[in-house]
Amino acid sequence: MNAPTILVFDSGLGGLTVHAHVARARPDARIVYVADDEVFPYGRLTNGELIERVTAVFSRLLPLIEPDLIVIACNTASTIALAALRERFATSFVGTVPAVKPAAAATRSRRISVLGTPGTVRQEYTAELIRNFASDCRVTLVGAPRLAALAEAHMRGEAVSDDDLAAEIAPCFVEDEGGRTDVVALACTHYPLVLSRLEALAPWPVTWIDPAPAIARRVVQLLGEAPAGVPARTDGTALFTAGRALTPALATVLAERGLSPAVVEPVPSRLTPAVPSFK
Ligand code: DGL
């Protein structure tokens, strides 16, 4: 297949961390980045609301985009809705799920933390990954209520305090008589957006695991390698479902990532009330 179209999907800007690796792995691909900012953050939805919402968004957008492959660059949507999406739509999907297996492979202290949205960490899917791949580890599940929204604000160019970020990651750092946490799996694609700040705020150094490179490898497994020597495309599109204007800082971030123009394709929701501000 030549020059495939890849749809990279998230509730907001977190999927940009996956987009960067996918775009590097298949520089010839036409990429459409979809941010379902109408109902962000997904972490506060019930499973039923989330499945209903993502199904509605894909029903609306797939005929417009006609992707060859869809990357769900969102742990919350993948752990809750991936099975339903695969059942409903014929397009191939690649999901993003908590990197428990690489975390268990990397830890020396056998103490790992899984940092995700409250939605992701309460899923049976996550519990099963831990049973299957980390049964010999002490695993601390941390559902960070505000960290995805703080990462979004950071990307929009707003001030986000160190204290707010530190409070979100504090429960990941566990110390007992036998040792302390040495690996944190970043189980929300928003968190690598602020990784350098999280590293600086950590009470002690740990290995942070970002699943994005593994997702890009899976994309190449499914679509094949890009033809040798193709130049990177810069005509990607970012599509936002809420209809809000982008800040100049965000427009710049998107353009730097080859996602310009940014367009708005409103997909209104009756499912959820207005998002409470994180401030
Ligand atoms: N980026 C998302 C994830 O990987 C979700 C953030 C949210 O909408 O709560 O889980």
Residues whose N, C-alpha, C, O or C-beta is under 5 A from the ligand:
A	BS01	DGL	D10 S11 G14 F40 P41 Y42 G43 A73 C74 N75 T76 T117 A148 A187 C188 T189 H190
